[in-house]
């Protein structure tokens, strides 16, 4: 299961870089702590579907683009 979180986090990081926003900005827009955002990108946490969809919206992509 951890592999899924790592792959998801890698996809979030890659998309964030494509969009050109910082971890700080993403955290602010997603209403999460910046350190939590970093933990998401490193695959250290499992997030809710609601938060995953929120990140997809902020990153201007479809949720399927973030899923492994």
N, C-alpha and C positions, 0 to 999 in steps of 0.2 A: 504494500500500500504506500510505503514511503516513496517508492519510485514515481508514483503518480504525482505526489506533491512536489517532488523535485522537478519533474517534467513540466508541470503546470507553472511552477515558479520561474523556470527558465523561459517559458513562453511569455509570461507576464513581463519579465525583464527585457526580452527581445522586443516585444511590442512597445513597451515604454520608451525604449531607445529610438525606435522607428518614429514614434509620435514626437519625440524630442522633449520629454518632460523628466524632471528629476524625481528621485524617490520622495523628496520632501513635498513636492507639488502633488504627486500622486496620492501620498498619504493625506494631505490636506483635502483634496477633492473627494477622497473615499471616506473621509472622517475616521481615519485610523491613525494610530501612533506610527511615526516613521520607522521605529525599530520593528514594529509588527510587520510593516510593509517589507522590510528587509528580510524578516523571517519567512514571509510568504515567498519571496523571490528565491530564497535558499532552500525552500521545501521543508522547512522545519515545523510548519503548522498545517493543519487541515482547516480550510475555511468553509463557511457555509455557502450554499448555492446562491443565496441572496447577495453575499459579498462578491462572489465570482461574477455574477451578472452585473453588479455595480462596477467592478473593475473593467469588464468588457465595454460597458457604456462609456466610461471615462477614457478608455484607450481607443475608442472609436472603432471597435471591431465586433464581430459576432463571437458569442461565447465559444463556439466550436473552434475558433482560432486560438483560444487559450488552452483548451482541453488537449491532453496528450492523445 
